[in-house]
């Protein structure tokens, strides 16, 4: 007795600065849920919402997937960019043909820039104390 079990969702991970987002795409009722809140509740700024929806717009997949996201760490901008990378990676798992489109727009590249640590004797990472003549 063998039965085929269809995969219910596609999962990918996105990272940016200190934010980590676990993204699940499924073919259920379309919508975006982030940490049990809607997209508009979690990200009130339109710029963050647009950043998250970019991979879906570029591949003409708006309102086709139910997107569930768990995101931790960092600030809102880092979280939005981590979610964007996670959605892009999940779309590639669904359809390999989308890879070239997303790669051309730079949506599959992990932005590895992080905050430089503060050094001893300095005000910030590189800012030295102001020099005094007397």
N, C-alpha and C positions, 0 to 999 in steps of 0.2 A: 504494500500500500504506500505508494509514493505520491506526494502532492507537491506541486510547485508553490513555493511561497514567494510572493512578489514583495519586493522591498517597499516598505511603506513610506520611507523618507530618505533624503540624501543629506548627509551631515558633513560640514566642513568647519575648520577653525580659522579665524582671522586674528591677527595681532597688530598692535600699533602702540608705540611707547610702552606703557605698562598695562595696557588694556588687552583683555583676551575675550573674544566672542565665539561662542559655540552656536552655529547657525544650522537649522534644520529646514529643508524645503520639502513640502509634500503637495500632492495634487488635490488636496481637500478644498474647502471653501476659502477663497482668496482673502488675505489679510496679513497684517504684520503685528506680532505680539513680541514685545521686548520686556523681559523680566516681569511678566504678567501684567503689562500695561500696553496700551495701544501706542503706535508710533508717535501720534500727536501729543499724548500725555507724557511720554518719556523724553521726547525731543521737541520742545515747543518752538524752537527756532527753525524757520523754513530752510535755511542753509544746511543744517544738519540733516533734515528730512531729504532734501535733494541729493545730498552726498550719499545717503544710504540707498536711494532709489536709482542712482546712476547706472549700475550694471543691468538692472531690469529694463530701463529705458533704452540703453544701447543695444540690447538684444531683442527688443520688442516682446518682452515677457511680463509686462505690467498686468496685474490682476489675473495672473494665471496660477500662482502658487500661494500656499499658506506658508508663511515664514515665521518660525518660532526661534527666538534668540535668547540666550542666557549670556550676559556680559558682565564682567567684573573688572575692577581696577581702573585707574586713570581718571581723566576728566571726560566731559561730554564730546569734545572734538576727537580725542583719541578713541573713544568708544565707537563713535560714528564711523570712523575710518576702519576700525577693526571689523565692524559689521559689514561694511562695504566689501572688504577683502574676503570675508567668509561667504557672503552671497555670491561673489564672483567665482570662488573655488567650487561652491556647490553647483552652480550652473554648468561649469565645465564637467563635473561628474555626471550630470544629467545628459548633456549633449556635447561631445568632444568638438563638434564643428564651431562652437561659440568661442573656443580658445583663442583663435587668431583675432577675432573682433575685440575681445576683452584685453588681449595682450597689446594690441595696437593703441588702445586708449589708456594703457598703463594701470589697469585695474587688477592685474594678477601679480604685480610686483609688491613685495612687502617693504614698506617704508621702515628702514632699520634705524632711523635717527632717534636717539634718546637723549635725555637731558644729561649734560656733562656734570660730573660730580664737583662739589666745592673743594678747593685745595686749602691746606693749612696756611695761615698767614695772609690769605686773600679775602676780599669782601664777598666775591662770588667765585665762579669757576675760573675766571681769568682776570677779573677786575682787581687791581692792586689798590691798597690804600693811597690816598692823595699824598704826594710828597710835600713836606714842609721845609722851607729854607731855614727857619729859626726854631 
